[in-house]
Amino acid sequence: MSIAAHLVDPLSMQITWRDIAGLDEVITELKETVILPVQKRHLFQGSRLLQPPKGVLLYGPPGCGKTLIAKATAKEAGFRFINLQPSTLTDKWYGESQKLAAAVFSLAVKLQPSIIFIDEIDSFLRSRSSSDHEATAMMKAQFMSLWDGLDTDHHCQVIIMGATNRPQDLDSAILRRMPTRFHINQPSMRQREQILKLILENESVDLSVDLVDIAKETDGFSGSDLREMCRDAALLCVRDFVHTQNDSSSEDFIRPIHQSDLQKGNQ
């Protein structure tokens, strides 16, 4: 029951490719290597080399859209999405963790096509060592054994997708099971401009705002940082509205976002 609570139906998901800016190359590769072989199965039935990968790793700095891409992939491909938390597989009773791991894979296979998504996968499947607790070691071994079971069944449409900021901490056996890897890096200036356009698409923005200038001034910002900067700029407009409420002659509207607001939000 606790595992089923993490299941998300693709029809109820709101995130699509249109909600992701600046990652066109990654999206194109995902469409070619993951989504197309699932949606057009009849084209790939005779080939074992062109089957969708059983493991996909998204890695890169925090706040750059790894989780968004995983959700959009599930939505666009029509996959059921199991957002697996490591805490779901931990239990105080000896042997229960292995049973829970088996239950996750059993549910995914019954509901296929499906994606088992593990955010911060390095915290769950990090490199094994002799100092690992016996129960933890057994759970990792069980998880990898079940994962291998997906590879032996070429008709199985279950994909393990992981996201991490620290790929170097992952166990080498896990990396072997995730042959398809995408590096989601900090956005370039052009990508930052595209992200800013998407964030401010439905907002009230002054026509004089130059997003190219803002993109140049935000070197090193992630997509998440840019969103917070725009939110701070919008709040400055709200603050001005609150301050003018004391003036009875003031009109009842919030002014658009100006260039100076975005520059202040950048500070």
PLY file of the C-alpha trace (Angstrom):
ply
format ascii 1.0
element vertex 267
property float x
property float y
property float z
element edge 266
property int vertex1
property int vertex2
end_header
0.00 0.00 0.00
2.86 2.40 0.85
4.42 1.69 -2.57
1.16 2.27 -4.46
0.96 5.71 -2.80
4.01 6.75 -4.85
2.36 5.81 -8.16
1.50 8.68 -10.51
-0.75 8.19 -13.54
0.59 9.92 -16.69
-2.82 11.46 -17.41
-2.73 13.32 -14.08
0.78 14.70 -14.66
0.94 18.35 -15.70
4.58 18.56 -16.87
5.31 18.30 -20.60
8.28 19.08 -22.87
6.89 22.62 -23.24
7.62 23.22 -19.54
11.35 22.59 -20.06
13.56 25.18 -21.75
17.19 25.06 -22.82
17.52 21.25 -22.88
16.49 20.54 -26.47
19.43 18.19 -27.17
18.69 16.02 -24.12
14.97 15.91 -24.97
15.74 14.87 -28.58
18.01 12.05 -27.37
15.39 10.85 -24.88
12.77 10.80 -27.62
15.05 8.74 -29.86
16.45 6.26 -27.32
13.63 5.84 -24.77
10.25 7.03 -26.03
10.30 6.00 -29.71
11.13 2.29 -29.07
8.18 2.14 -26.67
5.64 4.03 -28.75
6.62 2.32 -32.04
7.34 -1.18 -30.76
6.48 -2.80 -34.09
9.47 -1.04 -35.71
11.96 -2.48 -33.23
10.56 -5.98 -32.58
13.21 -7.76 -34.65
16.16 -6.03 -32.97
17.57 -6.56 -29.48
20.07 -3.72 -29.86
17.40 -1.07 -30.39
15.22 -1.96 -27.39
14.66 0.87 -24.85
17.30 0.92 -22.09
16.38 -0.59 -18.72
18.36 2.09 -16.89
18.67 5.86 -17.51
20.84 8.16 -15.39
20.36 11.93 -15.26
23.27 13.64 -13.54
24.47 17.19 -13.04
24.31 20.16 -10.64
21.18 20.68 -8.52
18.29 22.76 -9.84
18.97 22.13 -13.54
15.82 20.13 -14.40
16.68 16.45 -13.89
13.44 15.61 -12.04
11.40 17.69 -14.51
12.84 15.70 -17.43
11.99 12.38 -15.75
8.38 13.44 -15.18
8.01 14.87 -18.70
9.41 11.63 -20.17
6.77 9.62 -18.31
4.04 12.03 -19.40
5.00 12.17 -23.08
5.56 8.41 -23.37
2.41 7.52 -21.41
4.40 5.64 -18.76
3.07 5.15 -15.25
5.47 6.87 -12.88
6.58 5.35 -9.57
8.37 8.05 -7.59
10.34 5.74 -5.33
11.65 7.10 -2.04
14.52 5.17 -0.40
12.60 5.32 2.89
9.86 3.18 1.27
12.25 0.23 1.08
13.50 0.45 4.66
11.84 -1.52 7.42
12.73 -2.29 11.02
12.07 -6.03 10.49
14.85 -8.15 9.06
14.12 -9.30 5.49
11.21 -6.93 4.91
13.30 -4.53 2.80
13.94 -7.27 0.23
10.22 -8.05 0.08
9.43 -4.36 -0.44
11.99 -4.14 -3.26
10.37 -7.18 -4.91
6.94 -5.55 -4.48
8.12 -2.39 -6.29
9.28 -4.37 -9.33
6.17 -6.56 -9.26
3.93 -3.47 -9.29
5.98 -1.85 -12.09
5.77 -4.97 -14.27
2.00 -5.31 -13.75
1.46 -1.64 -14.65
3.95 -1.51 -17.53
4.91 0.56 -19.41
6.28 2.24 -16.30
9.21 4.22 -14.94
10.66 3.65 -11.47
12.21 7.02 -10.66
14.75 7.35 -7.84
15.75 10.93 -7.04
19.15 11.35 -5.34
19.93 7.75 -6.31
23.44 8.09 -4.84
21.98 8.13 -1.31
20.29 4.77 -1.94
22.66 2.86 -4.24
26.05 4.30 -3.36
29.28 2.29 -3.62
29.23 -0.83 -1.48
31.86 -1.35 1.19
32.67 -3.87 3.92
31.33 -1.42 6.50
27.78 -1.56 5.07
25.11 -2.97 7.36
24.08 -6.51 6.39
20.44 -5.52 5.79
21.49 -2.61 3.53
23.86 -4.83 1.53
21.12 -7.46 1.06
18.60 -4.84 -0.08
21.04 -3.48 -2.70
21.80 -7.00 -3.92
18.08 -7.81 -4.17
17.38 -4.56 -6.04
20.14 -5.27 -8.58
19.02 -8.87 -9.01
15.46 -7.76 -9.77
16.83 -5.11 -12.13
18.72 -7.81 -14.05
15.42 -9.65 -14.40
14.14 -6.76 -16.52
17.06 -7.23 -18.94
16.33 -10.91 -19.53
12.74 -10.13 -20.60
13.08 -8.12 -23.81
9.33 -7.44 -23.93
9.29 -5.87 -20.47
8.64 -2.13 -20.58
9.96 -1.05 -17.19
12.70 1.59 -17.00
14.69 2.54 -13.90
15.47 6.25 -14.07
17.76 7.87 -11.51
18.86 11.45 -10.83
21.95 12.46 -8.92
24.30 15.38 -8.27
27.12 12.95 -7.38
27.52 10.21 -10.05
30.99 9.39 -8.71
29.40 8.04 -5.50
27.30 5.45 -7.34
28.28 1.80 -7.22
30.02 0.62 -10.41
27.47 -2.20 -10.71
24.67 0.39 -10.77
26.43 2.48 -13.43
26.77 -0.67 -15.57
23.00 -1.13 -15.36
22.45 2.49 -16.49
24.10 2.60 -19.91
22.08 5.59 -21.07
23.34 8.69 -19.27
22.51 12.35 -19.74
24.60 15.16 -18.31
22.26 18.03 -17.34
24.74 20.87 -16.94
24.41 24.49 -15.80
22.59 26.42 -18.56
24.59 28.52 -21.02
23.70 32.17 -21.72
21.40 31.19 -24.62
19.75 28.50 -22.48
19.25 30.99 -19.62
17.50 33.34 -22.05
15.16 30.51 -23.14
14.46 29.59 -19.49
13.68 33.23 -18.60
11.28 33.47 -21.56
9.46 30.36 -20.38
9.27 31.50 -16.74
7.96 34.98 -17.66
5.71 33.75 -20.49
2.41 34.31 -18.65
3.56 37.13 -16.37
3.04 40.86 -16.76
6.43 42.08 -18.02
7.35 45.57 -19.23
8.17 45.73 -22.97
11.53 47.37 -22.22
12.84 44.28 -20.38
15.88 42.84 -22.20
16.19 39.15 -21.30
19.52 38.86 -23.14
21.06 41.34 -20.68
19.57 39.46 -17.72
20.90 36.17 -19.13
24.40 37.71 -19.37
24.23 38.92 -15.77
23.17 35.54 -14.37
26.23 33.47 -15.24
26.34 30.32 -13.08
22.59 30.36 -12.30
20.61 27.13 -12.56
17.02 26.97 -13.83
15.82 26.86 -10.21
17.91 29.97 -9.36
16.42 31.86 -12.32
12.90 30.98 -11.21
13.60 32.27 -7.69
15.09 35.47 -9.13
11.94 36.08 -11.22
9.78 35.34 -8.19
11.70 37.93 -6.14
11.23 40.45 -8.97
7.46 39.79 -9.05
7.29 40.21 -5.27
8.86 43.68 -5.61
5.87 44.64 -7.80
3.49 43.32 -5.14
5.40 45.25 -2.45
5.00 48.49 -4.42
1.27 47.79 -4.78
0.92 47.33 -1.00
2.77 50.60 -0.33
0.50 52.55 -2.72
-2.67 51.20 -1.10
-2.54 54.09 1.40
-3.04 56.51 -1.47
-6.78 56.59 -2.16
-6.25 57.94 -5.68
-4.05 54.99 -6.74
-5.43 52.51 -9.26
-6.08 48.93 -8.18
-3.53 46.99 -10.25
-0.06 45.51 -9.88
2.53 47.09 -12.17
4.46 44.93 -14.65
7.95 43.59 -13.92
10.72 46.00 -14.96
14.37 45.40 -15.82
15.40 46.94 -12.49
13.23 44.42 -10.59
15.03 41.49 -12.22
18.40 43.10 -11.49
17.46 43.55 -7.83
16.25 39.95 -7.69
19.67 38.95 -9.00
21.47 40.57 -6.04
0 1
1 2
2 3
3 4
4 5
5 6
6 7
7 8
8 9
9 10
10 11
11 12
12 13
13 14
14 15
15 16
16 17
17 18
18 19
19 20
20 21
21 22
22 23
23 24
24 25
25 26
26 27
27 28
28 29
29 30
30 31
31 32
32 33
33 34
34 35
35 36
36 37
37 38
38 39
39 40
40 41
41 42
42 43
43 44
44 45
45 46
46 47
47 48
48 49
49 50
50 51
51 52
52 53
53 54
54 55
55 56
56 57
57 58
58 59
59 60
60 61
61 62
62 63
63 64
64 65
65 66
66 67
67 68
68 69
69 70
70 71
71 72
72 73
73 74
74 75
75 76
76 77
77 78
78 79
79 80
80 81
81 82
82 83
83 84
84 85
85 86
86 87
87 88
88 89
89 90
90 91
91 92
92 93
93 94
94 95
95 96
96 97
97 98
98 99
99 100
100 101
101 102
102 103
103 104
104 105
105 106
106 107
107 108
108 109
109 110
110 111
111 112
112 113
113 114
114 115
115 116
116 117
117 118
118 119
119 120
120 121
121 122
122 123
123 124
124 125
125 126
126 127
127 128
128 129
129 130
130 131
131 132
132 133
133 134
134 135
135 136
136 137
137 138
138 139
139 140
140 141
141 142
142 143
143 144
144 145
145 146
146 147
147 148
148 149
149 150
150 151
151 152
152 153
153 154
154 155
155 156
156 157
157 158
158 159
159 160
160 161
161 162
162 163
163 164
164 165
165 166
166 167
167 168
168 169
169 170
170 171
171 172
172 173
173 174
174 175
175 176
176 177
177 178
178 179
179 180
180 181
181 182
182 183
183 184
184 185
185 186
186 187
187 188
188 189
189 190
190 191
191 192
192 193
193 194
194 195
195 196
196 197
197 198
198 199
199 200
200 201
201 202
202 203
203 204
204 205
205 206
206 207
207 208
208 209
209 210
210 211
211 212
212 213
213 214
214 215
215 216
216 217
217 218
218 219
219 220
220 221
221 222
222 223
223 224
224 225
225 226
226 227
227 228
228 229
229 230
230 231
231 232
232 233
233 234
234 235
235 236
236 237
237 238
238 239
239 240
240 241
241 242
242 243
243 244
244 245
245 246
246 247
247 248
248 249
249 250
250 251
251 252
252 253
253 254
254 255
255 256
256 257
257 258
258 259
259 260
260 261
261 262
262 263
263 264
264 265
265 266
